[in-house]
């Protein structure tokens, strides 16, 4: 009788264990989208910031490594300085609500435009963003205007498909952070989120583009709140300034 009781008890334990293993956590597409909207609203509260990191670029079988320092205040002034891996300053970028400026110290040449939304590709950088959008991407921030056309559930993420000329799809983690953004000719992966202050921010970003273009971004310092003093870019007198045609 005792042996029979133990067999029944063991059988019940196995049944309960198998039921537990087969149980899969359901993901609510509505709650994930709400988490995404909430996360984006939180990112919109970031005013002044400091970002430092390294960029690895592969383009047409050539590889480059650059160092960047990005700082500023949204809707006021943003600076983006790029140096070589040896520390030589290659270019200094600045955007305000009314002006765009890039300075190349080594050549003593600067380009300016009254269009603050000038895309970087017009200056020879193969990225379909302006400087403001580039900084927003470094923070895991994007602007979604249209509603998704369809929804796909993939493992622990949800993929939203859009009827949009710019955005093809957006894959979101269950906590609302972005995993992947697919544009017309580019794919962007956001990896290794870190909690800094109360923000979840990506410390690694991969960008895939046409003609085997590949860019890795490693963010080594992320400060979503940063005290800034005088950050405006001042050009030396001997610099030649050219106007960029929009």
N, C-alpha and C positions, 0 to 999 in steps of 0.2 A: 504493500500500500504506500509505503514511504517512497519507494523507488518510482512508482507510478506518479506520485505527486510531484517529485523532482523533475520527471520527464515533461509533465504538463507545464510546470513553471518555466523550464528551459525553453520549451516551444513557444510560449507566450512572449518570452524575452526576445527570441529571434524574430518573431512576427512584428513586435513593436519596433525593433531596430531597423528591419527592412522598410517599414513604413516611414521611419524618420529619414532614411537615406534617400528614398524616392521623392520625398517632399521637396519641391522646388519653389523658391521664393518668387512670387509674381512681381513683375515690374509694372507699375502704373505709368502709362505714357503721359497722362495728365500731370501727375505729381512730378515727374522728371522735367517736363516743360516748365512747370511752376518753379522748380528749383533753379532751372536755367535763368528764367526771368529775374528771380530773386537775386541770384549770383551776379547777374549783369548790373542790376540796380545798385548792388553793393560796390561793384567796381567803379560805377559812375561817381561815387563819393570821393574817389581818390583825386586829390587836387595837385599837390606838389609831390615829386617822386625823384628817385635816383636809381638808375639801372647800370650795372657794369657786367661785361661778359666777353666771350670770344665767339667769333663767327668763322666757321669752316665752309669754304665755297668750292664746289666742283663744277666747272663749266668748260665744255669742249676739251675734255681731257686735261685741263689745267686745274691745279689745286692752290688755294690761297687760305691763309689764316690771318684774321684781323681781330683787333681789340676795339671794343666800343665802350663809350661812356655816354649815357643818355640822362638828361635831367631837365627839369622845368616845371611849368605850371600849365595845365590844360586851359585853353581859351585865352592864354596870355602870351607865353613864350616857351618854346621847346628847343633845346639844344641837343645835337647828336654829333659827337666827336669820334672820328675813326682813326686808329693808329695801326702801324704795322706790328708784327709779332715782336719786333726789336724795340718798339716804343716810339718810333718816329711818327709824328702827327701827319696824316695823309690828307684829311679833309675835316672841315668843321661846318656843321649844318645848323641852320636856325630857321624856325618858322614862327610867325606871329599871325594874328587874325587877318592881317592885311598884306603880308610880305613873306617872300621866301628868299633865303640867302644861303649860298654854299661857297666856302673859301678853301682854296688849295694852297697852303703856305709854301710848299716847295716850289711851285710854279709862279707864285705871287699873282694868282688869277682868282677872281671871284665872279659868280653868276648870281644875278638877282631877278626876281619876278614879282609882279604885283598880284600873282595868283598863288595864294597859300596852299592850294590843293594840287599843285603841280606834281604829276606822277614822277617817281624816281627813274622810270624807264626812259624818260626824255633826256636824262642826264647820263645815260649809259649804264644804269644799274638795272638788271633784268628782274625787277619786281613791280607788280601792277598796283602799287600802293603809293599814296603820298606819305609825307613824313608823319603826320598825325596818326594815320591808320597803322603805320608801322609800329609806332609806340603802343597803340592800343592792342595790337596783336601780341606784343611782348608781355602784356599784362593779362592776356587771355580774354580780351574784350572785343566784341564785334557788334555791329548794328544790324538787326533783323527787322525789316519793314513788312515784308509779305508773310502770309501764313503758309505753313508747309502743305504740299500737295498730298503727300502720303507718308506713312510711318512704318519703319521696319524695326523689329526687336532683334538685337544681335548680342547674345551672351548677357553681359551685365550693362549693356549700353543700348541707347535708342537712336536710330538713324532717321533724320527728317529730310525728306526730298522736297525740293522747291521748284516752282516754275518761275525762275528768276534769271535775268541776263547775267548776273554776277555770281550768285551763289547756287551751286548745284545741289549740295547736300551738307548736312551738319549732323555729326554724331556726338551725343552728349552722354557723359557718365551719369550714374544714378544720383550723384550729389549736385548736379547742375553745371559742373565744369565741362569745358569743351574737350573732346578727344580728337576729333578730326573735322576739318573744314575743307570742302572741295569747291574750288572756284572753276571758272571756265577753262583755264589752262594750267591751274596750279592745285596742288594738294598740300595741306598744312596739318601736321600732327603735333599735338600738345602733350608733352610727357612730363613725368615726375613733378607733380604739383607739390608745393610746400606751403604750409600754413605760416604766414608771416603777419603778425598782429592778428587781425580777425579775417584776413583775406587768404584765399587759396589761389596761389599764383604759379604759373608754369616755370620750371627751371631749365627745361630743355624743349626746343622747338625744331622740328624738321620741316623744310619747305622743298617740295618737288615741283620742277617746272619743265617747260618744253626743252627739247634737244639735250636731254640728260642733265639738265641743270639741277643741282642739289645743294642745299644750304642747311648747315647745322648751327643752331644757336645754343650756347651754354651760358646761362645767366648765373654769374658767380656772386653778385651782390644785388639784392632787391630791397629797396626801401620805399614802401607805398606812401610814407609821410616823411618829408625831408625839408629842413629849413634852408631856404635859398636867399642869397643876398643879390649882388649884382651879377647877372648871368648873360647879359646882352653881348653879342659878338661885335667887337670893334675891329675894323679893318685898318691895317697900316696905310700910310699915305701913298706909298709907292705901288700899291696893288692896282692892277687893271681890272675894272668892273665891266662886265658885259650883261646886257639885258637879254633874258631868255624869252623868245616868242612863244606865247601860250598856244 
